[in-house]
Amino acid sequence: MKREIYMDYAATTFVKPEVLKEMMPYFTGYFGNPSSVYYISRKTKMAIDKARKCISKVINANKDEIFFTSGGSEADNWAIKGIAMANEKRGKHIITTEIEHHAVINTCNYLEQHGFKITYLPVDKFGMVNLQELDEAITEDTVLVSVMFANNEIGTIEPIKEIGELCKKKGVLFHTDAVQAVGNVPIDVQNMNIDLLSMAAHKFYGPKGMGALYVKRGVKIDSLIHGGSQERGRRAGTENIAGIVGMGKALEIAAQNMNKESKRLIYLRDKLIDGLLNIPDTSLNGHEINRLPGNVNVTFDFADGEIIVMALDDIGICVSTGSACSAGAIEPSHVLTAIGLSENGAKSSIRLTLGAKTTEDDVDYVVKTLGDIVLKLRENNKKWNERMH
Ligand SMILES: *Cc1c(COP(=O)(O)O)cnc(C)c1O
């Protein structure tokens, strides 16, 4: 029988059974619109309140600083457009990085077309933002700095506390796309001086189409979705009650398990990295230490990433490449080119992300299988053969 090994937890996760169980009653029994006054709505209002409290606690925020959204992309769009619009008169300059998720990059591109000035900071070969470069990029006109907490492709964790301190000192707002970090690494928005933070439930075993934006008290932000007075008038639309309940439960479980699970994942991650680096002409992308517990990203010289992914798929192993397929053409990943890889190098890379169901057996099997696949591909590669003979 074909084995099924999922190693793409950074793309999305399954919903944990305990999470689904918590959500179920809110589709059928407890369906009342939280905006209504009668008793069947009180139950849903209370459920939303409980989830909001739970989520706020995990990042050390206040309950009234959490606003539910339709996911990570909406939270990123809202944070950046909302701050840009609300502060337009103060300045029209935003600083971000070259390695952000497209939800941030394309939002910044959009604002650029509408008269805002955007600085895309480069990163070093490990994917780290340089604090001095950030400091120098801040001008009188800067209203927002948006730097991701942890990168979704190479797993690098940015110096968030230091960036927060710098932004505070300079009087500039600080947003972080923490979609990959929430539930995986400790976050304290107060200690880290974070003004806005994006998260998405489906990256920590909650439902898809569900996210939240943390907005620090007192921060001026325009709405993205206009309409009714839900989410204290800042994000309209009848609440996704089951989604909210699921997100709260999923994050509660993630926070409870974080210590133990991250140790387990780091052990598996490092075993996988060591195993893969034993394959000749293989290199690790991203930071060795400041790295998400479940992230592995490697380049196999003389082998095509897309073909590796398809060969693995054939035998039941799910991983991804760093490249995004846009308009039929395979573009090299903007993250891998930003850390200095050539177009060829970027196209010879794959990402393996580990999670709740990953076992040591899976890791051993993937190391062995990948070794065989890469060797076979290289045997058919002219450049490789020329070099070997
Ligand atoms: C997944 C992801 C997003 C997008 O979240 P959605 O819920 O899919 O919209 C944004 N940023 C990062 C870093 C991500 O990993």
The ligand as a MOL file (V3000), in Angstrom:
LIG
                    3D

  0  0  0     0  0            999 V3000
M  V30 BEGIN CTAB
M  V30 COUNTS 15 15 0 0 0
M  V30 BEGIN ATOM
M  V30 1 C -0.6590 31.4150 4.7130 0
M  V30 2 C -0.0440 32.7470 4.8780 0
M  V30 3 C -0.7800 33.9290 4.6160 0
M  V30 4 C -2.1670 33.9070 4.0280 0
M  V30 5 O -3.1220 33.4310 4.9280 0
M  V30 6 P -4.5510 32.9610 4.3620 0
M  V30 7 O -5.3130 32.5960 5.5880 0
M  V30 8 O -4.2880 31.7890 3.4690 0
M  V30 9 O -5.1440 34.1020 3.6400 0
M  V30 10 C -0.1680 35.1390 4.8620 0
M  V30 11 N 1.0910 35.2150 5.3340 0
M  V30 12 C 1.8230 34.1090 5.6020 0
M  V30 13 C 3.1970 34.2630 6.1390 0
M  V30 14 C 1.2820 32.8480 5.3680 0
M  V30 15 O 2.0170 31.7660 5.6250 0
M  V30 END ATOM
M  V30 BEGIN BOND
M  V30 1 1 1 2
M  V30 2 1 2 3
M  V30 3 2 2 14
M  V30 4 1 3 4
M  V30 5 2 3 10
M  V30 6 1 4 5
M  V30 7 1 5 6
M  V30 8 2 6 7
M  V30 9 1 6 8
M  V30 10 1 6 9
M  V30 11 1 10 11
M  V30 12 2 11 12
M  V30 13 1 12 13
M  V30 14 1 12 14
M  V30 15 1 14 15
M  V30 END BOND
M  V30 END CTAB
M  END
